[in-house]
Amino acid sequence: MRRKIKYQLRLFLTAVVCIWAVILMFSWLVYRQEKKLRVESVIARINLANGNVIDALEGNRNVQPYMDFIDRYLDDTFLRDMSIVIYNTETGRVIHNVGKVLPGVPAASIGRAYNKLPDGSMVLRMHDVAYGTGHKPLFLYSSRISHDGKIEIRTFVPYSHELNKALEIDVVLWIMILGVGIVGTFLAYFVTAHQAKNVALLHDFAKRAAADRDFIPMGDFPSDEIGDISRQIVAIYNSRMQAIVRREREHIIALKATEEKNQMKRVMTDNISHELKTPIGIIRAYIDMLLNQPDMPEEDRNHFLSKAQVNVERLVSMLNDLSTMTRLEESNGNIPLKEIDFHNLVFNIAEDTLASGLIGKMDFRYNIPFDCMILGNEGLLNSALQNLIKNSFAYSQGTQMGIEVLGRTEGYFTFSFYDNGVGVAEEHLPHLFDRFYRVDTGRSRKAGGTGLGLPIVKSSINTMGGSISVRRRRGGGLEFIFTLPRPKAAKGTKPTPKAPADEPLS
């Protein structure tokens, strides 16, 4: 398998190639331009000398001193081998000369000329032209004729080591170009290393995020644009993973709640089936007995019919309780609530209980402040309190029951419903609000209980926004502690006067 080149190396090589390509191209252009300028400088100096000679001859001045000056001047320069020859075009005789007298340039050599100047001069490629044995190749050949056509000046500049050195580019320029290239290479390395670090961090993040869902990215991204983008990607990833975790957690909770609800329904169905079998079986047995014995004495018939009636009433009561539980569960907090004077509600319940003889010889006491306003549903409160009263009368075996205020906060009143009966063992307390739970099955059925009274009480209180718990009362009996919300308008009001404490109703 071919090994992949690291991203940083690929990025660095690409940058270096681009940098050196630009530097080399720039160097080539600079070299050409500098070479051209140096050549033009040399040609300009030669043409200046030729022009001065032409001007002197056309002005009928003696050019010999000037030619001698040029000869002396050229001895100390890179043009010491240059030849300047003045011809008489009519006779072909040499009038003056500086350096050697050379023949004209062949046509074939002129055809290979490097450049032809406007004045007729030709710059030849070095080493292109050679004249016989012992002659050096030419660098420049120039021929100029005076305005009257009588005089021609031919200038020959052979190629020499001194001339080549004068035309060479200064080594400082190459050192500068090389220095720029080296500095650019180092900068490219550091820049690509910096960028490759971002890419490496992102690559590591993507690889680990794909392989490990529990991965928590902690990349130390640099403070630049790519670092900002990387941090945004990590933030988006974290938000997405948190959303996925929340959805999964909510899904698990929903599944668990659904399973618990289904389990509760199955248990409730089993309990309902079990509870209904007993009264239905008794009713069926009595009816079969009456049908099979048509000549049964009237007294026995009435006895069996009364027993069947008791079980029918028990069955109706159980169905009513089940209907109440179903309505509370399906209400989803949509039970209408209003302000209720709890003192008046308890007072009316106490009066009705006393008048109906529902609690026999037990005393009912209450200690509720006047104008004790709570937020609730009157029907549910009546049902809950009635169930507590019936439960206490049926199972407490006490002589007294009552309800009182324990305290209040900004949002709630706390009440206590108690009796002074025998209570229940500690292990039964956590199950008293379970459906169809009975401490003493035989005694509960004999008392006509359905096993749904206390669950209805708890559901009613919870539906109204309160809570309820039960504990053993000091001195004997049970104590149900429940809270009910106060209306918002009642917050911050002064304490209301209390009713006479422990007012008995018997």
C-alpha positions in Angstrom: 0.0 0.0 0.0 1.4 3.4 -1.0 2.2 5.5 2.0 0.5 8.9 1.9 2.5 12.1 2.1 1.7 14.1 5.1 -0.5 17.1 4.6 2.0 19.5 6.0 4.8 18.2 3.7 2.4 18.4 0.6 1.4 21.9 1.6 5.0 22.9 2.3 6.3 21.5 -1.1 3.5 23.2 -3.0 4.3 26.5 -1.3 8.1 26.2 -1.9 7.6 25.3 -5.6 5.4 28.3 -6.0 7.8 30.6 -4.2 10.9 29.5 -6.1 9.0 29.5 -9.4 8.1 33.2 -8.8 11.7 34.0 -7.6 13.3 32.3 -10.7 10.9 34.0 -13.1 11.5 37.3 -11.4 15.3 36.7 -11.5 15.2 35.9 -15.2 13.3 39.1 -15.9 15.7 41.1 -13.8 18.7 39.5 -15.5 17.3 40.3 -18.9 16.5 43.9 -18.0 19.8 44.4 -16.2 21.8 42.9 -19.1 19.9 45.0 -21.6 20.6 48.2 -19.6 24.3 47.4 -19.3 24.6 46.7 -23.0 22.7 49.9 -23.9 25.0 51.8 -21.5 28.1 50.5 -23.3 26.6 51.3 -26.7 25.6 54.7 -25.6 29.2 55.5 -24.6 30.5 54.2 -27.9 27.9 56.2 -29.9 28.7 59.3 -27.9 32.4 59.0 -29.0 31.3 58.4 -32.7 29.0 61.3 -32.6 31.7 63.7 -31.3 34.0 62.6 -34.0 31.4 63.2 -36.7 30.6 66.6 -35.3 34.3 67.6 -35.3 34.9 66.5 -38.9 31.7 68.2 -40.1 32.9 71.4 -38.3 36.3 71.2 -40.0 38.0 70.8 -36.7 41.2 68.7 -36.1 40.0 65.4 -34.7 43.5 64.0 -34.0 43.7 65.4 -30.4 40.3 64.0 -29.7 41.3 60.6 -31.2 44.5 60.6 -29.1 42.3 61.4 -26.0 40.0 58.5 -26.8 43.0 56.2 -27.2 44.5 57.2 -23.8 41.1 57.0 -22.1 40.3 53.5 -23.5 43.5 52.1 -22.2 42.2 52.2 -18.7 38.7 50.8 -19.4 37.1 47.5 -20.5 37.0 49.0 -24.1 40.7 49.1 -24.5 40.4 46.7 -27.6 37.8 48.9 -29.3 38.7 50.2 -32.8 37.5 53.4 -34.3 38.5 53.9 -38.0 37.6 57.0 -40.1 37.5 56.4 -43.9 37.3 58.7 -46.9 34.5 57.2 -48.8 35.7 58.6 -52.1 39.3 57.3 -51.9 38.8 54.5 -49.3 41.8 55.9 -47.5 42.0 55.7 -43.6 42.1 59.3 -42.3 42.4 58.5 -38.6 42.1 55.4 -36.4 42.2 54.3 -32.8 43.2 50.6 -32.5 43.5 48.1 -35.3 42.1 48.6 -38.7 39.6 45.7 -39.3 37.7 44.9 -42.5 33.9 45.2 -42.8 31.5 42.8 -41.3 30.5 39.9 -43.6 26.8 39.8 -44.7 26.4 36.3 -43.1 27.5 37.6 -39.8 25.2 40.6 -40.0 22.3 38.2 -40.6 23.1 36.6 -37.2 23.2 40.0 -35.5 21.7 40.2 -32.0 20.1 43.6 -32.4 20.1 46.4 -35.0 20.2 49.9 -33.6 18.4 52.9 -35.2 21.7 54.4 -36.2 22.7 51.4 -38.2 24.9 49.8 -35.4 24.6 46.1 -34.7 25.0 44.3 -31.4 26.2 40.8 -32.2 25.9 37.7 -30.1 29.2 37.0 -28.4 31.4 34.5 -30.1 29.2 34.7 -33.2 31.6 36.5 -35.5 35.3 35.8 -35.9 37.8 37.3 -38.5 40.5 35.0 -39.5 43.3 33.7 -37.4 44.1 35.7 -34.3 41.0 38.0 -34.5 38.6 38.0 -31.5 34.8 37.6 -31.9 32.9 40.8 -32.1 30.5 42.3 -29.5 29.6 45.4 -31.5 30.0 46.7 -35.1 28.9 50.2 -36.0 29.1 52.1 -39.2 28.1 55.8 -39.5 28.4 58.2 -42.5 28.5 62.0 -42.4 25.8 64.1 -43.9 27.7 64.9 -47.0 28.6 61.2 -47.5 32.4 61.8 -47.7 33.3 60.4 -44.3 32.5 56.9 -42.8 33.3 55.9 -39.2 33.5 52.2 -38.5 33.6 51.1 -34.8 34.6 47.5 -33.8 34.3 46.2 -30.2 35.7 42.7 -29.9 34.6 40.5 -27.1 37.0 40.4 -24.1 37.1 39.2 -20.6 37.0 42.7 -19.3 33.9 43.5 -21.4 32.2 40.3 -20.3 32.9 41.2 -16.7 31.6 44.7 -17.2 28.4 43.2 -18.6 27.9 40.6 -15.9 25.2 41.1 -13.2 26.5 42.1 -9.8 26.8 39.1 -7.4 25.0 41.1 -4.7 21.8 40.9 -6.7 22.0 37.1 -6.8 22.8 37.0 -3.1 19.7 39.1 -2.4 17.5 36.9 -4.6 18.9 33.8 -2.9 18.3 35.3 0.5 14.7 36.2 -0.4 14.2 32.6 -1.6 15.6 31.1 1.6 13.6 33.5 3.8 10.5 32.7 1.8 11.2 28.9 2.2 11.4 29.3 6.0 8.3 31.4 6.1 6.5 28.8 4.0 7.6 26.1 6.5 6.3 28.0 9.5 3.0 29.0 7.9 2.3 25.6 6.5 3.2 24.0 9.9 0.7 26.4 11.6 -2.0 25.6 9.1 -1.2 21.9 9.1 -1.6 21.9 12.9 -5.2 23.2 12.6 -5.9 20.5 9.9 -4.3 17.8 12.1 -6.4 18.8 15.1 -9.6 18.8 12.9 -8.6 15.4 11.4 -8.0 13.9 14.9 -11.3 15.4 16.1 -13.2 13.9 13.1 -11.5 10.5 13.5 -12.2 10.2 17.2 -15.7 11.6 16.9 -16.6 9.0 14.3 -15.1 6.1 16.4 -16.2 7.2 19.9 -19.6 8.7 20.7 -18.4 9.6 24.2 -15.5 11.6 22.9 -15.3 15.1 24.3 -13.2 17.4 22.0 -10.7 19.6 23.8 -8.6 20.7 20.8 -6.4 23.8 21.5 -7.1 25.5 18.2 -5.0 28.7 17.4 -6.6 32.1 17.5 -7.1 32.6 13.7 -9.8 32.2 11.1 -9.3 28.4 10.8 -9.1 28.1 14.6 -12.4 30.0 14.8 -14.0 27.8 12.2 -12.7 24.7 14.1 -14.1 25.9 17.4 -17.5 26.5 15.7 -17.4 23.0 14.2 -16.6 21.5 17.7 -19.4 23.6 19.2 -21.9 22.4 16.6 -20.7 18.8 17.2 -21.1 19.2 21.0 -24.6 20.7 20.6 -25.6 18.0 18.3 -24.3 15.2 20.5 -26.0 16.8 23.6 -29.3 16.9 21.6 -28.8 13.3 20.7 -28.1 12.3 24.2 -31.1 14.3 25.4 -33.3 12.6 22.8 -32.0 9.2 23.8 -32.5 9.9 27.5 -36.0 11.2 26.9 -36.7 8.2 24.7 -35.5 5.9 27.4 -37.6 7.8 30.0 -40.6 7.7 27.8 -40.1 3.9 27.2 -39.7 3.4 30.9 -42.8 5.5 31.7 -44.8 3.6 29.1 -43.6 0.3 30.4 -44.4 1.4 34.0 -47.8 2.6 32.8 -48.4 -0.7 31.0 -47.2 -2.6 34.0 -49.5 -0.6 36.2 -52.4 -1.2 33.9 -51.7 -4.9 33.9 -51.5 -5.0 37.7 -54.6 -2.9 38.0 -56.4 -5.1 35.5 -55.4 -8.2 37.5 -56.5 -6.5 40.8 -59.8 -5.4 39.3 -60.5 -8.8 38.0 -59.6 -10.3 41.4 -61.7 -7.8 43.3 -64.7 -8.1 41.0 -64.7 -11.9 41.3 -65.5 -12.0 45.0 -68.8 -9.9 45.0 -69.9 -11.3 41.6 -69.2 -14.9 42.9 -71.2 -14.2 46.1 -74.1 -12.6 44.1 -74.1 -15.6 41.7 -74.1 -18.1 44.5 -77.1 -16.5 46.2 -79.0 -16.2 43.0 -78.4 -19.8 42.1 -79.5 -20.8 45.6 -82.7 -18.8 45.3 -83.5 -20.3 41.9 -82.7 -23.9 42.9 -84.9 -23.6 46.0 -88.2 -22.0 45.0 -90.0 -23.1 48.1 -87.3 -21.6 50.4 -88.8 -20.0 53.5 -89.5 -16.2 53.2 -87.2 -15.3 56.0 -84.2 -17.2 54.4 -85.0 -15.8 51.0 -84.9 -12.2 52.4 -81.7 -12.9 54.2 -80.0 -14.1 51.0 -81.4 -11.3 49.0 -80.1 -8.7 51.5 -76.6 -10.4 51.3 -76.7 -10.2 47.5 -77.8 -6.5 47.7 -74.8 -5.7 50.0 -72.4 -7.2 47.4 -74.2 -5.4 44.6 -73.7 -2.1 46.4 -70.1 -3.0 47.1 -69.7 -3.7 43.3 -71.3 -0.4 42.4 -69.0 1.4 44.9 -66.0 -0.2 43.4 -67.0 0.7 39.9 -67.6 4.3 41.0 -64.2 4.4 42.6 -62.6 3.0 39.4 -64.4 5.6 37.3 -63.1 8.3 39.6 -59.5 7.0 39.4 -59.8 6.9 35.6 -61.0 10.5 35.4 -58.2 11.7 37.6 -55.5 9.9 35.5 -56.9 11.2 32.2 -57.4 14.7 33.4 -53.7 15.6 32.8 -54.0 18.6 35.2 -57.1 20.0 33.4 -59.3 19.8 36.5 -60.9 23.3 36.9 -59.6 25.0 40.1 -61.0 28.0 42.0 -60.7 29.7 45.3 -62.4 27.8 48.1 -62.9 28.7 51.8 -61.5 25.6 53.4 -63.0 26.5 56.8 -66.5 26.5 55.4 -65.9 23.3 53.4 -64.7 21.4 56.5 -67.6 22.9 58.6 -70.2 21.6 56.1 -68.6 18.2 55.9 -68.5 18.0 59.7 -72.2 18.9 59.9 -73.2 16.3 57.2 -71.1 13.6 58.9 -72.8 14.3 62.2 -76.3 14.4 60.7 -75.8 11.2 58.7 -74.3 9.2 61.6 -71.5 8.1 59.2 -68.9 7.9 61.9 -71.0 6.5 64.6 -69.9 7.5 68.1 -66.5 8.9 67.0 -65.8 12.6 67.6 -64.9 14.8 64.7 -62.8 17.9 65.5 -61.4 20.6 63.3 -59.1 23.6 63.8 -59.2 25.7 60.6 -58.8 29.5 60.5 -61.6 31.6 59.2 -61.2 32.7 55.6 -58.7 30.0 55.0 -58.6 30.4 51.2 -57.1 27.6 49.1 -57.0 26.9 45.4 -58.7 23.6 44.5 -61.7 21.7 43.2 -64.6 21.5 45.6 -65.8 18.1 44.3 -62.4 16.5 44.6 -61.8 18.0 48.1 -65.2 16.7 49.3 -64.4 13.2 47.9 -60.9 13.2 49.4 -62.0 14.2 52.9 -65.0 11.9 52.8 -62.6 9.0 52.0 -60.3 9.9 54.8 -63.3 10.0 57.2 -64.6 6.7 56.0 -61.2 5.1 56.2 -60.7 6.3 59.7 -64.1 5.2 60.9 -63.8 1.7 59.2 -60.3 0.8 60.3 -58.9 3.0 63.0 -61.0 1.6 65.9 -60.5 4.9 67.6 -62.8 7.4 69.4 -61.7 10.6 67.7 -60.7 12.0 64.3 -60.0 15.6 63.2 -58.4 18.0 60.8 -56.2 21.0 61.6 -53.7 23.5 60.0 -50.1 22.7 60.7 -48.7 25.8 58.9 -48.5 27.8 55.8 -45.9 29.2 53.4 -46.2 31.8 50.6 -47.7 29.3 48.3 -49.2 26.5 50.4 -51.2 25.5 53.4 -50.3 22.4 55.3 -53.0 20.3 57.0 -53.2 17.2 59.1 -56.0 14.6 59.2 -55.6 12.4 62.2 -57.3 9.7 64.4 -56.4 8.1 67.7 -57.0 4.6 66.6 -54.7 1.5 66.5 -52.8 2.7 63.4 -50.9 0.2 61.2 -47.5 -1.4 61.4 -44.5 0.6 60.0 -44.0 -1.8 57.0 -47.5 -1.0 55.7 -47.1 2.8 55.6 -45.4 3.0 52.2 -48.2 0.9 50.6 -51.3 2.6 52.0 -51.8 4.6 48.8 -51.4 1.6 46.5 -54.5 0.4 44.7 -56.4 -2.4 46.3 -53.8 -2.6 49.1 -55.3 -3.9 52.4 -53.6 -4.2 55.7 -56.2 -6.9 56.8 -57.9 -8.4 53.8 -60.7 -10.1 55.7 -61.5 -7.1 57.9 -61.3 -4.7 54.9 -63.8 -6.7 52.9 -66.0 -7.2 55.9 -66.0 -3.4 56.3 -67.0 -3.0 52.6 -63.9 -1.3 51.5 -62.8 -1.3 47.8 -59.1 -0.7 48.3 -59.3 2.5 46.2 -60.2 5.1 48.8 -56.7 6.2 49.8 -55.4 6.1 46.2 -58.3 8.4 45.2 -57.3 10.7 48.0 -53.7 10.9 46.8 -54.7 11.4 43.1 -57.2 14.1 44.1 -54.6 16.0 46.2 -51.9 15.7 43.5 -54.3 16.8 40.8 -55.0 20.0 42.6 -51.2 20.7 42.9 -50.7 19.5 46.5 -49.0 16.5 48.1 -49.9 14.0 50.8 -48.0 11.6 53.0 -48.9 9.4 56.0 -47.1 8.7 59.3 -47.8 7.0 62.6 -49.2 9.5 65.1 -47.5 10.0 68.4 -49.9 8.6 71.0 -51.6 6.2 68.6 -53.4 6.3 65.3 -52.5 7.6 61.9 -51.8 11.2 60.6 -52.2 12.2 57.0 -50.2 15.3 56.2 -51.3 17.1 53.0 -50.7 20.4 51.3 -53.0 22.6 49.2 -52.0 25.6 47.1 -53.0 29.1 48.1 -54.4 31.5 45.6 -51.9 34.0 44.2 -53.9 36.9 45.5 -53.6 35.6 49.0 -49.8 35.9 49.0 -48.4 38.5 51.4 -51.7 39.1 53.2 -51.8 39.3 56.9 -52.6 36.2 58.9 -56.3 35.4 59.2 -57.9 34.9 62.6 -58.2 31.3 63.7 -61.4 29.5 64.7 -61.7 28.2 68.2 -59.1 25.4 68.7 -60.3 21.8 68.8 -63.9 22.6 68.2 -65.7 19.2 68.8 -68.7 18.0 66.9 -70.5 15.0 68.3 
